[in-house]
């Protein structure tokens, strides 16, 4: 049986609902975009409620080291940056509800947000639900998650200290994961389906200089091998020859992109063919008073710095909408 969250914020919001009082700005998701939206909206004097089912920070909180966020010459820890964002939003009066939004009704005004426990009404909504790691889609992948298969190197890497691991992917996340794991693991295989990484050039030299890292180019995982309920190896196909190679590993870290967290919308907003919400550069959607910020919307660059910019823009747009 699911227990209702026991917190003052949830109780206060329910009391408001009973009085037919709608929230000014409801922010769904507490990653960098959602936290920034909450900060800007609350600082503008708007009653702001942030919905997040798990710990705040989103993917940022799972990033060990960030080098490209302005203001930190030596880089910064992602979890610490996310925590600071949360503290700053709280200082300006953002209220937090530890409930997952499972459905919405944007045909009504105020808009309706539905969780497993309550219905909330809001005059404007900012969606900042982000994206989740894409899976490989291999047999046994689900069963072996937490038993050798992971989608977060900074979360789970320490479980594989002095062991052999594989990273699959060719972007910045995969490169960063491989560098991080190389410091604590005995051996790291980096598997990519092309002969060159998509990652930013600065990563290339660092990876090439790692003595315990081996590139496996033009290869894709085809089968996971288990032994006594835990991952024991990965069979990869060498795309140029069609040959298969079995690589014994204790851990597999998947970094092959992301998928948007938009299922709860159930068609309430227009999405592109991959599920990302279609929105303008200021986050506006086809529904007046509903905005989208961060990785969940259609955009060219998905980075923390663009997510916080989205959050600020959406909050300003919501404030203007509410002032009409």
N, C-alpha and C positions, 0 to 999 in steps of 0.2 A: 504493500500500500504506500502510495506517495504521500509524504508529509508536507503540509503547507509550510513555506518558509516563515520562521518566527522572527520578524524584525519590525522595528517601529516604522520604517519607511513604508513597507507594504501595508501595514495597518492604517497609516495616515492616508495613503492613496485610496484604500477601500472606503475610508470614512468620507473622503472627498466625493467618491463615486456615489455614495448613498445620498449626498446632498446635491447631486446633479451638477457638481463642479468639475469642469474639465481641466486637465493639465495644459499649461501653455505650450510646452515643447516636450515631447516624448522622444528620447534618443534610444534606438535599439542597437545595442552592441557597444562594448567598452574597450575597443582597441584605440589606437592613436586618433583616428578620425572621430569616433564617438566621444572620447574624453575631451578632445578639443572643441567639438560642437557643444558639449555640455558646459565647458568652461565659458565659452563666448556667450552662450544663451543666458546662463545664470548671471554672468557679469553684466549683461544688459538689463537685468532686473526681471527676467522672465522666470516663472516657476518651471523648473527643469527636472525631469525624472529620467534616470538612465536605467535601462533594463539590460541585465547581463546574467546569464545562468551560471557562469564559472568565474574564475578570477579575472580581473581586468588586465588589459594589456594586449590581448590578441596574440598574433604571431610575434609581435615585438618582444613580448615577455619571454619568448623562447629563443631569443637571439643572444648568443654569448657576447659578441663584440660588434659594435657598429663603428665604422670609420667615416661614413659619409653624411652624418647628421650635423648640420652647422652648429658651431659653438663649442665643439669638443675636439681640440687639436690632436689629442692622443686617443680619440675614440671614446666610446662609452658602453657600458653594459646595458643590454636591451631591457632586462628585467628592472634595473634600477631606474632607467629613463621612464618606463611605463608606470612604475610606482610613484615617481615624482609627478607625472601627469595626473594621476589619480588624486594625489594629495592636493594639487593645485585646483582641480575641479571641485573637490570637496570644500575647499576653503571659501569658494564663492557660492556655496549653498546648493550644489547639485545633490539631489536625493537619489539613492540607489535602491533598486528593487532586484533582489536575487531570484528572478523568475525568467524563464525562457518564453519569449513570445512565439506562440504556436500558430497563430492565425490573425488576420486583420480584416477589417471592413472599412474600405476607403470610400464607399458609396454614401456613407452617413457623414454628417457634419455636426458635432465633432467626430473625428475618426475613432474607430474602436480597435483596441489591441486585446487579444485573448491569450491568456496563459492557462496552465493546467489548474489554476486556483481562482483566478479572478478575470474580470473584464475591466479594462481601463479606457477612459475617454480622453482624447487629446485634440487640441485645436490645430496643432501642427505636429508632424512626425519627421524625424531624421533617421534614415536607415543606414546603419554603419556596421553591418553584420560580418563584413570581411569575407575571407575565403579559407578553405581548409585544404590540406595537402591532398593531391590526387594520388590514387592508388595504382598499382601496376595491373591489377585485375587478374592475378595469377591464382591458380588453385592453391589452397592452404594459406593464402595470405592473411585472411581473417583469423584463422585458427592460430597462426604463429605470431600475431600481433601481441607484443608484450612477452613473447618467448623467442625473441631474436629479431623480429621485424619491427622497425620503428620509423616514425616520420618526423622525429625531432632529435637531432644529435645532441643538443645541449641539455635536453631533458634526460636522455637515456644513455648517453655516451659513457658515463662513468661505470655503468654495469659491465662494460666490455674492456675495462682497463687491462692492458697487457694481452689482449686477445686480437684475433684477426677479424676485420670487418670489411664490408663492401658499401660503397656509396654509389647510387644510381642517379644520374642526371648530369646536365652540362651547363647549368646556369649559375648565378651567384650563390644561391642557397647551397647547391651541391658542392661548389668549390669551397665555400666557407665551412661546410660540414666536414669535408675531407681534411682541411687544414686543422680544424679543431680536434678531430679524432686522431690525427697523426701524432699529436702531443701526448696522447694517453694510451693509444693502442699499439700493439706490436707491429701490425701490418694493415695497410689500407689499400683496397682496390677501388679505383674510380672508373666506373663503367659508363660509357656514353655511346649513343647510337651513331654519332658522326666521328670524324677524324679531327675535330677541333671543338673546343668548348665555346659556348655562347657567353660565358662569364666575362665580366669586365677584364680588360687586359692586365690590370694590376695583380689579379689572382694567378695568371699563367706562370709567371716567373717564380712566385712563391711555391706553387705546386711542384714545378719542375725541380726545385731545390730540396724537396723533402726526400730523405734517404729511404723512408719506409713506405713510400707511396708508389703504386704501380698503376699506370693508365691501361685500361682495356678499351681500345678504340673500336668503333664500328661494331658494337656488340649490344645485344638486348637480352635481358633475363627472360628465360622461357619456362623455368621450372624451379620451384623451391624444394629442397631436400630436407626432410626432417628425421630426427633420431630421438626416440623416447620423448616425443612431444615438444622438442625444441629444434630450432633451425640448425642445420648441420652443413648446409652448402647451397650454392646457387648454380644452376645450369644456364649458361649463356650461349646464344647463337652468334657466331661470327658472321656478320652480314655479307662480307665480301666473298666468303668461301662457302657459306652454308654449314660449316662444321660447328659442332657443339663442344663446349669446354666446361668441365665441372670444376668449380672453384670452392674449396672448403672454407667456410667462414662461420664465425660464431654470431655475427650480427649483420643485418642488412638495413641500411638507412636510405629511404626512398625520398628523392627530391626532384620530382618530375613535373613540377608545376602545381597549380591550385585549381579548385572548383569553388564557385561562389555559394555562399550560404543564403539561398533565396527560396528554398522549398516552402517555407511558411507563408509566402505571399500567395501561392496558389492562383497565379494569374492576375493578381490585383494590379500589377504594373507590367509594362512591356519589358521583355528581356531579349537579348540577342540570342543567336543560335547556340551559344555555350552557357547561357543562363545568367549572364551579367546584366544588371538593370540598365536600361537605356536612360541616360540623363545628360543634361547640358553641362557646360563647364562650371556653372554655379550650383550644380547638383539638382536643378529643378527637373521634375518629372511631368508626365501628362496630367497628374492629379494636383490641383492647386493645394498648397500647404504640405505637400509630401516631397521630401528631398532625399538625396542619396549621396553618401560620402565614403571615400576610401576605396579599398580593393574590390568591393562588391559592385561597383559601377563600371560601365564601359569607359575605358581610358587608355592612353598610350603608355603611361609609366606608373607602375604600382610600387611606390616606395613610401617610407614613413613620412618623409618631408612632403610628399604630395597628398598623403592622407590627412595630415594636420591642416594643410591648406584647404582641402575639401571641407573639413569639419568647420573651420572658421567661416568659409563662404556660405555653407548651408545654414549656420546659425544666424548670420546676417540676413539671409534671404527669409528665414522663418520670422525674424523680428519685423521685417518690412511687411510681410504678409499679415501678421497679427495686428499691425498698426493700421491696416486699411479699414 
